[in-house]
Amino acid sequence: MKKLFSIFMIMILAFGVLAACGPQEDAEEPAKGGDDNQAATGEMPEKPEKLVVWEDTDKGIALQPALDSFTEEYGIEVEFKELGMADEIREQLPLDGPAGTGPDVVTLPHDQIGQNVVSGQITEIKVDQEVLDTFTEASVSAQMFDGKLYGLPKATETPIFIYNKALMEKAPETFDELYDYSKGLGKDQYGFLALWDNFYFAYGIMGGMGGYVFKNNNGALDAQDLGLSNEGAVEGASYIKKWYTDVFPKGIIGENGGSTMDGLFNEGKAASVMNGPWAFQAMRDAGIEYGAAPLPKLPNGEYPQTFMGVKGWHVTSYSQHPEWSTKLVEWITNYDNAKIRFEQTAEIPPVKKLIEDPVIAENEGAKAVAVQSERAVPMPNIPEMGEVWGPMATALQTVANQKAEPKAALDEAVKTINTNIEANHSNK
């Protein structure tokens, strides 16, 4: 009952934020977000005594040095609290923010940005182009919603090519090489495995062939323009079908596919996989000496265009000190503090200068993620993306199981996605 009451309160508070007037529409409300006049003049308001940050669980070890140096530089105390980024922060911010006990700065996965903007939890920020130029272009675009900037990138991750060095001397240059190698292996031995019935992983192939989720119009995603059944997407799905027909075992389709794939690799029965840095620890625990590289080229000569996840730092709409909060976000994402984050947590900040630093350039796994991230696209962060996952999973599984042709399966998925967007997001 307590959980149900909390959920009900979140809904009421979120509705209230949406329905309320903006901060400059009601003179009696405390200001939320930035002051455009102050931003335009470049003048900073009076310093606050304290700022509050919400950080992800077990990541404070990388944040504390940045906060200490910020305090030393600007004389502003900063305290932080660790909460689960994907769930606890999402649930607590609509409650603590209006109550006056929320943070000035918060970390979020970029695919939650759209919903947090729509529900009034985070505010647009303004920074110099010089600051934006320190990050990779894709990671900055992940912090955009409807053409506006709502944060700065903290860390990035994306699927890469991981191989067992005892079974494969080096990563192949092309998927054609990998396919031929895989076809030449004996029974119960696999050259390469991937969870391509899962849209998160399959998008790398479909995107590299010319498919897309929502059309990107100068930083604004158009939910009415889907590219999931265009010629490139169908070509990608057809290539996926080829691997399931000729190479992949049936056991890596469906809900248990991930554990089956991991088991085959960690038992030395698969020479390589498409997976992410989150898999490294289990591989080490299994005694696998693994190598890592960006994904090989597709048959069309292009690289897979994987989905990239970007964790970011954001200024909340409840902060009474948005300019100083923005200054703090700039500080904790700069080169020096990004390097500390990588050294303490192994999270990979998309800071261009850091990617070239030996600390990442000489780390095989980190370098692979960094290079592949430059070829990746941010996972769409608009609320309509929630309507994509289910229909695309169904389509890809029917293709993998040889129960439908790629074109027919994708056409049906797009039809379902459009119907659900119309039903659930038409009042946007």
C-alpha angles and dihedrals in degrees: 000000000000090000091049091050090051092051090048091051091050090054093048093048093046090051090049092053091050093048097045124098118257118262093261094046096064117043092196095061120087111254117268123196128356132337107236092202093056090045090051094052093044091229119138120223124235113301117259120230092233144009126199126217130192110210131185120267115281093004099097091096088073095042101051097070090052092050092048092053091046090054091048091050100043106018093237119133114228125193127185139202127201118228134159103276099211098043119006095049091047091052099040102044096070088050104041096037098064090040091060094243098097130106132271091216128029137180120230139169106254094240088068094056097089095052092045091052093047092049092046100246101125133034136220115264130207122213134163118271087240088066093048091049091064090069131064113268094240093052091052092048088054088063092055127096124181089349096306131107117244103169150346123260120261105177140346138211136181138161116277140177113276122184140183107244091207090061104030124040096205141347114278121244095225141028088234089065090047093050093051091047092049093048090054096058125100130248117303091014120106129194095198138003132189137169095238094154084069110081093216090065098029092058090073089066097039093045092048089053093052106273123129138183105223124002111255111223105187094313097324116104116221108217089191092063112067122178098189097110100034122119094273094048091050091048089052093049090048090054090050090052090054092059093047090049098047109022120010121083118236090242094077093063119097137001097339095042095104096053091045092052093046090049094052092049096045090047090055095248096115122054096203144004142189104241142127138256088267086076096058098088095054089049091052090047089053090054095247117153098213134186127206134207141156113277117278124254119278123236090265090061094252128115120245110270099220127191112261124208116209125192112206146183118242139184111234123230088237096062114115088200106051096155094053090041089055089049088053091051089052090049099050092048097049122115098266095048093041089056091052089051092054093046093049102038107015088235109144114231113207093231107141096215091049093051087060092046115106089239088073102017091060094043106088098204096042093047091051091053092045094051094043090048089060088057094044133089125224114257105255110269100198119110092245089070087080088071093057106062101065100046092044092050089052092049095048094047092052089050092047091049091049091240096123139021114251096246094050093044094049094045089054092048093051091048090054093045092051091048092051093046090052092048098044106028107029092110092061 
